[in-house]
Amino acid sequence: MTTSPEISPEDDLRLNVMLAQKPAAVRIDESRMIVYALTDKGEARVDLRPNCGDEAYLRRIKAMLSSHVMGSPGGYPVFLQRWTRMGQVRATNLEQMLLLGESEAIVAVAHAPGLTETLAKRAWWAMPDAANARQMLNNSQLVQTEIGRELASYLLEFLPFEEDAGSMLESVRLVLQPGLIDDQDRRKLWQRAQSKGNMLVGFLHTLPDALPFDAAAHPALNQHSQLFNETGNAADRAIASLRRVFSPPGQAFVQTCARALAGVSNQEVTVSLFEAIASYFGDARLIDTDYRDLKQMEDAVCAAEWEQKPELEPYVRSIWFLSALTVELLNPIFARTDAVGSGMRNKIKPITDRISHHLSVLGASG
C-alpha cells in the first residue's frame, strides 16, 4: 500500500483501495476535487477532503499517484524526460502515464506514435478535449476505428464553439477523412463552410477531387480532348495536371481556392491554403527553388521552357506558378507583422493578387 502522511487518512485509504483495482487510467477534476479511475467494473471516484489548500493538496495527490505508478514522487516531467532521452516511450510506458492524473502526461500519450486504439480510448476518457481529438485523428492507425469515429463526432459537435481559425481548419480537415462522418454531415459541414473560409481550406486538403458541389468542366477539356486522352499521368506531368484541373472536380477546386483566398483570416490559415494549392499541383512542379521574392519566382516561371501546344502555354505556366507556392513567400511579410483579418490580407495582397490571377487563368472564366 502506498502511504502518504500528507494526505488525510480517509483519502489515503480510499485512493489505495481505488488503485488496488488496477485502473486503466486516472483523471482528476481539480475544480471539484474529485479523483476518477477507469476500472474493469466501470468508473470509480474519490471525493477528496483536503487538509490544506486545494493546490497544495493536489500536488500531494499527484505525488502519491506517481509513487504508486513509478516508485517515485517526481511526477510526469521527470518521468517523461527520462524515458524520452532513453528512447523508451513505448506502449508500456504510455499505460503508466495514463495513471498519473497529469494533463500533460495525457497530452503526451495522445501525441505518441505508438498509440493504440485501446490506449486512445483510455486517453480520451482521461482528457476529452478538441486538441487531443485532433492529435489522435492525425494518427492514421486510429482513423478507421470506433474511437476514431467518436473523436470525429466530438470535433463536429464542437466546431460551432471553436474560436481559433487554425484549429477550425484542422478539425474540418481531419473529420473529412474517409469513414469518419456520413454524407449528410459532410454536406452540412460544406454549407457552414461557405461563410467560413477557414473551413474551406480543410476541404481543399482532404477532398481536393471530391468537393461537394458541381462545377462545369473547362472548355479546353473538350478542345484538347484527344491530347488529354492520349497522355497518361506518367507521360507529361503538366498535361496530366491540366486534364485534372480542367475536369469538373478540378474547376470546383479552383473556385473554392479563390473563395478561400479572399477570406483568409490569419497567418496559419494562409500558410495552410498555400500548402493545399501547391500540393494539388505538386506533380507538375518545375521550379526547384522555394522563392522568398515574388518577382524572382514569376521570372523563373516565365523563363521555363514549354515546347508543346502553344495554346496551352498560359495554363501550364499558371500551374507551374501555383505548384511553386511555399511559406517562404510569406515569411518576409509575416516576420514584420502580426496583423489578422483585413489588415493581414492587405499586407499579402501583392502575392494573393498573383495567385488569384493564375487561378483565374485556370478557371472556366479565365
N, C-alpha and C positions, 0 to 999 in steps of 0.2 A: 504494500500500500504506500502511495506517495503521501507524505505528510508535510504540512506547512504551518508552523506556529503563527504565521502572519495572517492566515485565513481563519475566519471564525470556525470553531469546531463543527458546527452544523453544516456549513458549506463544504468543509473539508471532507466530511463523511459522505455527503450526498454526491459530491463530484467524484469521489473514489468509487462509489457504487456505480455511477454512470460510466466511468472509464473501464470498470471491470466487465462491462457488457461488450467491450471491444468495438467501439463505434467506428463507422467508416469515415465520418467527418464530424467536425465540431464547428459551431457557429456561435458567436457572441453578439447579442443585441445590446450594445453598450448604452443606448439611451434608456432602455428598460431594465438593464442589469439582469439579463437572463442568459444562461448558457444552454444551448441546444446541442443535442447529439443525434446523429443519424445511425440507428441501430437496426439489427435484423428484425426487431419487433416494432419498428416504427420510429417516430421522433420522441426522444426523451428531453426533459428540460429540468433545469435547476434555477429557481428564482433566488438570486443572490441576496444575502443580507449583510451588507458591508459593515465592517467595524472601524472604517476610516473613510476618507474622501473617496468618491467613486473612481476618480482617475488613478489614484494610488492603489486602490483595491483591485482594479482591473489589471494593473501591472503584476500584482501578486498572483492573480488567477492565471495569467498567461505564463508566468514563470513556473507555476505548478504544472500546467499542461506541458510546457517544454521539458521539464524534469521527467515527467511521465513518459513522454514520447522519445526523448533523446538522451535522457540521463543527465541533462544539463539545463539550468535555468536561463542560459544565454539567449534563447529565443530564436526567432526566424532569421534575423540578419546574419548572425554568426553561422548559424546552421546552413543557410543557403550559400554564403560566400565560401565556406569550407568545401562544400561539395562542388560548387562551380569551378573553383580553382583546380580541383582534382578531376574534373570532367566526369563527375559521377551523378549528375542529375538524371537518374533512371526512374523507371516506374515505381520501384520500391521506395525510393526517396519521396516521390510525389505522394504516395499514400500517407507517409508520415507527416508531410507538410500540411495535409488536409486536417490534421488533428490539433494544430497549434492555436486555432482560434484567431489567427492573424490575417487580416485582409490582404496584406501584401504577399503573404505566402499563397493565398488562393489565386491572386493575380499571376504569380509566378507559375503556378500549376497550369492555369489557362494558357500561358504562353509556351509551355513546354512542348518540344517536338515529339516527345514520347507519349503524349496524352492519348489515352484510350477512351472508348465510349463509356466504359464503367467509371473511370476517373472523371470524365467530363460531367457525367450525371451527378457525381458527388460534389464536384466543384461548383456546379450550377446550384445545387441545393444550398451550399455554403455561402454563395455570394451571387445571387441572381441580379445582375445589372447589365446594362446595354454594352458597356465596354468589354466585359467578359464574354458576352454573347458574340460580339463582333470578332473578338480574338479567336474564339473557338471555331467559328464558322470559316475562318481563314485556313483551318486545318482540313485538308481535303479528305482525310480519313473519317471525319465526323459528318460531312455534308449529307451523305446518303444513309443516315441513321435516325433512329427515333429522337435522340437528343438534338440532332441537327434540325429536325423539323420543329421541335419545341423552341429552340433558340430563334429560328426564323419567325415563328409565330409571335414570340415576345417582341422582337425588333419591329415587326409590322405594327403591332398594337402601340408600341412606344413612340413610333415616328411622329405623331402629332405633338408630342411633348419634347421632342429633340430640338434643342436650340442651336447647337453647333452645326454650321453648314457642312464642314468636312465629315463629321460623324453621320449626318443625314445621308450624304452621298455614299459613304461606305456601307451603311445599313442597307440602302437600296441595292447597291452592287452585290452584296452578299446574299440577300434573300432571293434574288433573281437567279441564283444558281439552280441548275436542273433538279427537280424533285422536291423543292422546299415549299413552294406555295402553288396553289392551283391557278387556273386560267382566270377565274373570276377575280381573285385577289390581285393578280398581275394587271388586269385591266383597270381595276380601281386605283392601283398604285400609279399607273400611267396617267390617269385622269388627274390625280393630285399633282403629278409632276409637271403638268402644263403651267402651273403657277409657281413652280419651284425649280428654277434652272439647276440648282444643285442636285436635285433628284434625277434630272435628265442625264446628267453625267454618269450616274450609276448605271442607267440603262445602256448608255453608249459603251461602257466597259463590258458588261455581261451579255447583252443581246445585240451586238452590232449588226448582225444579219437577220434579226428576228424582232425588230421593234414593232410594237402592237398598233401600227396604223398603216394604211395603204397609201402608197405613192406611185405615181406613173413612172414608167421607165423613161430614161433619157432618149430623145430621138436618135442620137448617134448609135444606140444599141442596134436599131434596125438598119441604119445607113451602112454600118460596117459589120453586119451580121456574119458575112462569110469569113471575114478575118477573125472575128471573135470565136466562131465555131471551129476554125482550123487551129487556133492557138491553144495549146494545152497550158496548164498552170506552170509547167516546168519549162516551157519554151521561151517565153518572154514575160518577165515579171511585170513590166509596165503595162503591157497589153492585157494580161490577166487581171491586173488591178483595175484597169479601165472597164473591163467587162463586168467586174464585181460592182463598181460604183455606179455604172450606168443602169444596172438592174433596178427593179422596183425597191427591193430592200436597201440597195446602195443609195438610192435617191432619198429614201426615208432617213438613212444615216446622215447624209449631207444636210438635209433640212433640220434635223434635230441638233446637229452640231452648231448650225447657225443660230438657232434659238438659244441654246445653252450658252454660246459665246456672248450673246447680247446681254445675258443676265448674270454672268459670273459675279460672285459677291465677296470672295476673299482669295488670298494667295493660294491656299491649299486646294480649293476647288479649281482655280485657274490652272495650276500645275497638273492636276488630275485630268482636266479636259485636254490639255496639250498631249498628255500621255495617251489618252484614248484615241485621239486623232492620229498621232504618229504610229500607234500600234496598228490601227486599221490599214494604213498604207505602208506598213513596215516592210512587207515582202518586196516592194518596189523601191526601197530606199537606195539612192545612188550616192548621196552626199555622206562621206565618212565623218566629217568634222562636226562636232557639236558647237555651233557658232554662238557667240555672245553678241555679235553685231548683226543686225537685221540686213543691212545693205550688203555686207560681205556674203551672207547666206543667199540673198537674191542673186548676187553676181555669180556665185558658184552654180546655182541652178541654171542661170542663163548661159553659162559657159559650157555646160554639159552637152555632149553631142547626141543628136537624135537623127537617125538616118532612115527611119521608116516613113510611113504615110505622113506627109507634111500637115494634112488637115487634122491629125491627131496630136500634133506637137504641143499646142497650148494646154490641152488636157493633161498630157504627160508631165509637162513642166509644173503644173499645179500639183500633181501627185508627188513629184519629187520635192517640191517645197513643203507640202504638208507632212510628208514622211520624215522630214529633217527637223521637225519641231522638237525642242527639248527645253528643259528648265533653264538651261544656260542663257537662252534669250531673255528670260525674265529676271535672272539673278541680279544684273546690274541695276534694275529698277527696284526690285524688292529689297535690295540691300540698303536703299536710301529712303524707303517709305514703309509705313505700316498701315497705310490707308485701306479702307474697305469700301464696299459698295460702289457708288458712282465715282467717288474720289479715286479709288483704285482703277476703275475702268478708264478714267481719263488718263491716268499715268501710262497705262499699257496700250492705249489706243493706236499708236503707230504700228504696233505688232498685230493687234487684233483686226485692224483695218485690212492688213495684207492677208491675214487668214480668211477673213470674210470674202475678200476678192477672189481668192483661189477656190473657196467653197462655191462661190457663185459661178465660177468658170465650169465647175464640175456639175452644177445643178442644171435642171432642165431649162431654167430661165437664163442660164449663162450664155 
